[in-house]
Amino acid sequence: MVRQNKVIKNFWMIFFGALAALSIATAVVLGVTLSSKIGNMRMSQITDENYYKLSQENGYKRSLYLACDSMKNLDANLGKIAISNDTAHQTQMLTYVVIHANAVNQSLSNLPIEDSDNLVAVQTFVNQTQDYATYLLGKLSKGEKLALNERIALDNLDNVATRVYDFLQAYAESDSGLFITNGNGLNNVGALSESLNDVEQNAFSYEKLIYDGPFSESVQQKVLKCDHKISHDMGAKIVSELFGEGRFAGEINNNGVMYVYELENGRVILSAGGKVVQYETYNEAQGESKMDCDGCINIAEEFCANLGYNVKGVWVSKTQDFITYVNCATVIDDVIVYPDLIKVAVDNTTGEVVGMEAKAYLINHRDWDVSFGEVMQDEAQDTLNDWLKVTNVAKALIEKNDKYYACYEFECMMGDREYYVYVDSATGQEVELFKVIENTEGYTVM
């Protein structure tokens, strides 16, 4: 009884801690994400200049994108719970499911949607998913484990969440995703209700219930440090040698001092120590794709080498509008060092690098110890969920909660879904896992 009470106490401490942390993180991330999306939103021409109507429109659009983001997070966490064998991970992700399910319903309730059977089905799905996650959290708090039928139920819910997210995202990006103006100022409500009714009736059905590459966001609020500061003129000389004439434009003091230089058609940001932190051009890619993924990886690696970064391409996160995004990292003795991550954008119509960001590398890079523990690959693989089919194995050094782990990276498939699972070579325990998401942005991991 004493042990059980202790488990329950620890669980609720973790649960409410996760709630508080996620609330803060979600507020910051969504604020940045939504301001970016809305700022670049493709709006139809509005002929009715009524300010109140326009304000309402923007409010509805925010709610729609919030619903999309929350549903995507709901989808990702459901998929990861279904294949995780680690109780601590399951607890954390079930907590996220509860939070994101609640956020989806709040966002949908803010939209001017008429009665729709499919909308009711979506809301029922989200509510039951939230209830089921709460039920499973209670079970884990008692020291029990998820049963096979519960994993199957989570997998079924994940299938539905994927379909709901695909629908909402496609609608948000369409011209019909304007609720009031709808392009000509005539309609009082958007077409979401009608679109929902057009979806096949069994699209959101499920069994009854008694819910940019790996580590691409690995830079937390860490400070970019340097041993010595160069002058602005010395920085301009470095930029000119690498990219053509650059003009000093100012300093950035955001978790470290950086210098900004304007190019003829772009800009470069240097660390105060003279290393390239960020590079971007303002050319718009257009034409026909000529470079495949391997070609883009080679270009990215060569570009980084010219800047003094010894990295290899380890992940192509997405291709969009003729731009292929390559994640590069340090590789030591065949071990991928994910904290040393550099992102490179390659125009696959010209083979030119049009963007690069190396903040994670500059913050984290050091003489890494990539020694592996005593757990062998076969032993680590035996800890995986039996549903997973391993398609590739690699070695990786990863960071989580300010700790570093030498892990086996298992690339896996379950049906048509792709996952990455990281198992600690010292303990044989699951440290991290990601689900690969395919959407209009290409392939990303969550």
Stockholm file with secondary structure:
# STOCKHOLM 1.0

chainA/1-446         MVRQNKVIKNFWMIFFGALAALSIATAVVLGVTLSSKIGNMRMSQITDENYYKLSQENGYKRSLYLACDSMKNLDANLGKIAISNDTAHQTQMLTYVVIHANAVNQSLSNLPIEDSDNLVAVQTFVNQTQDYATYLLGKLSKGEKLALNERIALDNLDNVATRVYDFLQAYAESDSGLFITNGNGLNNVGALSESLNDVEQNAFSYEKLIYDGPFSESVQQKVLKCDHKISHDMGAKIVSELFGEGRFAGEINNNGVMYVYELENGRVILSAGGKVVQYETYNEAQGESKMDCDGCINIAEEFCANLGYNVKGVWVSKTQDFITYVNCATVIDDVIVYPDLIKVAVDNTTGEVVGMEAKAYLINHRDWDVSFGEVMQDEAQDTLNDWLKVTNVAKALIEKNDKYYACYEFECMMGDREYYVYVDSATGQEVELFKVIENTEGYTVM
#=GR chainA/1-446 SS CHHHHHHHHHHHHHHHHHHHHHHHHHHHHHHHHHHHHHHTCCCCCCCCCCHHHHHHHHHHHHHHHHHHHHHHHHHHHHHHHHHCCCHHHHHHHHHHHHHHHHHHHHHHHTSCCCCCHHHHHHHHHHHHHHHHHHHHHHHHHTTCCCCHHHHHHHHHHHHHHHHHHHHHHHHHTSTTCCSSSTTTTCCSSCSHHHHHHHSCTTTTCCCCCCCCCTTTTCCCSCCCCCSSCCCHHHHHHHHHHHHSCCEEEEEEESSSEEEEEEETTEEEEEETTSCEEEEEECCCCCSCCCCCHHHHHHHHHHHHHHTTCCCEEEEEEEEETTEEEEEEEEEETTEEEEEEEEEEEEETTTTEEEEEECHHHHHHCSCCCCCCCSCCHHHHHHTSCTTCEEEEEEEEEEEETTEEEEEEEEEEEETTEEEEEEEETTTCCEEEEEEEEEETTEEEEC
#=GC SS_cons         CHHHHHHHHHHHHHHHHHHHHHHHHHHHHHHHHHHHHHHTCCCCCCCCCCHHHHHHHHHHHHHHHHHHHHHHHHHHHHHHHHHCCCHHHHHHHHHHHHHHHHHHHHHHHTSCCCCCHHHHHHHHHHHHHHHHHHHHHHHHHTTCCCCHHHHHHHHHHHHHHHHHHHHHHHHHTSTTCCSSSTTTTCCSSCSHHHHHHHSCTTTTCCCCCCCCCTTTTCCCSCCCCCSSCCCHHHHHHHHHHHHSCCEEEEEEESSSEEEEEEETTEEEEEETTSCEEEEEECCCCCSCCCCCHHHHHHHHHHHHHHTTCCCEEEEEEEEETTEEEEEEEEEETTEEEEEEEEEEEEETTTTEEEEEECHHHHHHCSCCCCCCCSCCHHHHHHTSCTTCEEEEEEEEEEEETTEEEEEEEEEEEETTEEEEEEEETTTCCEEEEEEEEEETTEEEEC
//
